Amino acid sequence: MKAYSDALSLYVGFLETEKGINPSTLNGACFCAVNIEEWLVWLMESRTCSSETCNNRLASLRAFLKYLGGRDISYLHLSQGASQIERRKAHAKKVTGMSKKAVSALLEAPDPTTKAGRRDIALMVVMYSTAARIDEILSMKVEQLHLDVDKPNIIVIGKRGKIRTLYLLPKAMAHLRAYIKDSHGATPNPSSFVFYSRNTGPAGKMSQKAVNKQLRKHAQAARSVCGEVPTDIHAHQLRHAKASHWLDDGMNIVQISFLLGHAQLQTTMVYLDITTEQEAKALATLEDDNDKSTPKKWRNADGSLSMFCGVRAMKR
């Protein structure tokens, strides 16, 4: 909501200071595509906003114009015009990796004698061991935990409502079980958030901002033991680190992709920053000993298009 409000404030400010618009001259034409394009340039040049920030501002303004068009059809063309504006090219920020040694030091940093420390240990262990997205973990409720079964697991709901079952190793299960008893009591409410906000209680989930604040505090302490722990750590690094460690340990790349909740294998390749050479090695993990002795059908033996596409050659 704040981002939405900020975008509108900036656009109105732009109209007033750069276009000389005042309350008596404000009209629908002020929100034309040409003005929005100029506004984006102004954001980058005058306010030194990044491409990512400009794209976020544009998305908020589009949402406003879509709402406006829904209320009054005469303004619908403004929403359509804004939707045609291309987003600024933004380079994805590379996630800084973490070694196994750094992760180990981080997990040992919280004080296990305090309730907050035990919560942080459980949270970090679950985050790392499952490589789930931080929002998937924080949105998880008690009813999504299955700890008293043959294969303990948690159910997470990912992007576009996709459901995944993630199995827990003994260490993660032990910490999670102890945390539930410690913070939710003997009979936890199934609808309570597993990791909840201290301010709202079990009815409100812990915020990502609060998680990152705790991570940075523990990272500072962990650096005295291991200098490889990043000081500017954030929750996503634990997910990225686990995925990288799975790959280093020889796990099947398709299985890693599934565990991460990626819809396409290529997303996992880009996510892990796998080079062309590394990609061949990663895909090799899909083969078992029998597969390795089988001729590869995807190898274009005679260089023809028909062979490449796997169809019969056309009669000439």
N, C-alpha and C positions, 0 to 999 in steps of 0.2 A: 504493500500500500504506500509506503514511503517513497519507493522508486517511482511509482505512478504520479504521486504528488510532486516530486522533484522535477520530473520531466515536464509536467504542465507549467510549473513555475518558471522553468528555464525557457520554455517556448514563449510564454507570455512576456517574460523579460526581454527576449529577443525581439518580439514584435514592437515592444515599447521603445527600446533603446536603438535598435538598428533600422526599424521600419517606420518609426514615428507614429505608431498606432496608438490611439487613445480610446477611452470608453465610447465616445460618439462615433468613431470610425471603425470600430471592431465589427466584423461581419464574417460570414462563412468563407468568403474569398481569401481571408487571411490564413486559412488552413490549406491553401492549395499546395500541390506537389512542389512547385517551384520554390515557394517559401520554406517548405520543410527541407528541401535539398540545401538551401542557403543556410538554414539553421544548423544542419549537421556540419557544414563546413565551418561555421562560426564556432560550434562546440569544439572542434578539433584545433582550429587556429587561435581563437581568442581565449578559450578556456582550457586548452591543452588536454582535452579529453581523449582517451584512447579509443581505438576502433571498437573494442568490446563495450565501453561505456556508451558510445554513440549508438550502437546497435540496441542496447538496453533502453536508451531514451526513445529511440524510434519505435520500439515495440510498445512502450507505454503510450506514446502518442497515437499509434495505430489503434490500440485498445479503446482509447477515448473517442476517436472518430468513428469506430465501429459502433460504440454505444450510442453516439450522437445520431448516426444513420438509422439505428434501430428505433430511435425515438421519433425521428422526423425524416421521412423518405427523401425530402428535398436536399438533405445533407449526405445522402448515401454515396454520391459521387466523390466526396472528399475522402471517404474511407477507401474507395476503390483506387483513387489516385495515390494515396499513401501506401497502399499494398504493392504498388508497382515500383516503388523506390527500392533500389538494390541496397542490401546491407553492406557496410564497410568491411573490407577484407581484414580478417583478424587471424593472427597466428595463434594456434592453441599453445598454451603454456605447458612446457614439458614438466612433468612431475619429477621432482628430485627423488632419486632412489634411496633406499635404506638397506644397509647390510643386515644380515642375521644377528651379528654381534650388537649392532645399534638397537635393533628391535628388542633383543634380550635385555639390554641395559634399561631401555625405556619401561619394559614391563615390570622390572624390579624396583623402579623408582618410587611408586606410591607407598605410603605408610600403611601396612596391613593392620596396624593396631587401631586405626580410626575407621569410622563407618564410611566416610568419603573416600578414604584410600582403598578400602575393600571394593567399593562401587567402581572406582576408576580401574582397578586391576581387572575386575570382571568385564567391564566394558571394553577395555583395550584387548584383552585376550579373545573375546568373542569377535571383535572387529578384525583382528589379525587372522585368527584361525579360520574364519569363514570367508574373508575378503568381501563381505557384503558392503553395499553402499552405506554411508553413514546415516542417510535418511531412512533406509530400510531397517536399520538397527533401532534407531530412535523411535520409529513409528510402530515398532513391534509391541504387541500386547501379550500379557501373561498366557492367554489362550493359544498363542502361537508357539508356545514352548512344549516340547514333548520329551521330557527328561526321564520319565519312568517307563521306558520301552526298551526293547532289545537293542535298537540302534537309536540312541538319543539324537534329536534333531530340533531345528527351529524352522518355522515357516516364515519366509519373508515375501513381501509384496513389492515388486520392482516397478520399473517404468511401464506405463500403459497397463497397469494392473496385473502384470505377469507374476505368477506365483512360483516360487522355487523352494525346494526342500534342501536345507543345508545340514549335513551331519556334523556332530560335535565330537571332537577327540576328548579323551578322558580329562585332560587338564582344563579345557574350556568348560566341560560339563560340571566339574567339581567347583570351579569358581562361580559359575552361574547358579548352581544349586545353593551354594552358601550365601550368595548375594540375595537370592529370592527370599530365603528364610530370614536373613538379616534385615531386609528393607520392606518386605511384603508380609512377613509373618507366616504362621503355619498354614493358614487358609487364605491365600492371596485371591483377590478379586480378578476373575478372568478378563475383565474389560479394562483393567489397569495397565498403564504403560509400564513396560519392564524397567526402562531407565527414565525416571520421571524428574520433573523440575522440582527443586527444593522449595520454590515459591508457591507452586500450585498443588503440589502433592501428586499422587498416582494418577489423577485425572488429566494431568498435562504433561506432555513429553518434554524431556530435556532438550534444550536448543543446541544447534550445531555450534553457535558462538560460545556457549558454555563449555562444550566438549573441547573445542580448540584452545580455550583458555587453560583448561586443566592439562591438556597435552603439552602446551608450551611450558607450564610450570614444572611438570615432570621431566621434560626434555632438559631443562636447565640443570636439574639435579643429576640426571643421567649422564650429562656431559663430563662430570667429574670422574666418571668411571670409564666412559667411552667417548672419545672426541669425535666419533663418526655420527653421533646423534645430531640431527639438524636443529638449530635453535628456533627457526621459523616453521616448525612442524605444524601440519594440519591433518585432520582425520583421513583425508583421501590418501595420504602417503602410506598408511598402514595397509590399505586395500591394494595399492599398487605394489608395495613391497612383497606382500604375500603372493600375488600373481607372478612376480618376477622370480621369487624363490621356488614356486611350484615348477616353473619352467626350468630353472637351474637344476632341480632335482630329477628332471626327465619326465615330468608328467605330460600326458597326452594334451596337445594344444587344444583339441576340440573339447576335452573335459574342462580345461581351464576356462575356455570361452563360455561353456554352460554354467560353471560355478560363478562366473562374474556376471551372468545375466545378459551377455551380449547377444543380440539377434543374429549377427553375422560374424564369421571367423575373421574377416578382414579388420573388423573393429578391434578385435583382440590384438591383432598384429600391430596396428597403429598404436594402440593403447600401451603396449609393451615396448614400443619403439624398436621393433624388430627390423633389421636391415635385410636386404635381399639374400645375403649369405646366411644370416641367422634364420631366415624364413624356411630355407631348405632343410636346415637342421631341425627346426621346430616341427615341420610337417613330417619329418622322418620318424618322429615319435609315434605316428599313427600306424607304422608298420610293425608287424611282428616278424618273427624269423621266417615264416612261410611266405609272407608278403614280399620280403626282400629278394626272394629267389624267383618271383613272378615278374615277367616282362611288364614294364609300365605302359599301359594303353595310351597314356597322355603324351608319350614321346612321339614326336612327329617324324616317323621313320623315313619317308620318302620326300618330306618337305611339301607335300601337296595340301591344298585347303581341305579337300574331302577327307584326307587322313586325319588332319588336325581336328575337324568337326566330328569325326567318327561316323561318317556316312559313306555309302558306296560311291566309288568314282563314276562320274558321268561317262557314258559311252560316247566316243568321238566319231 
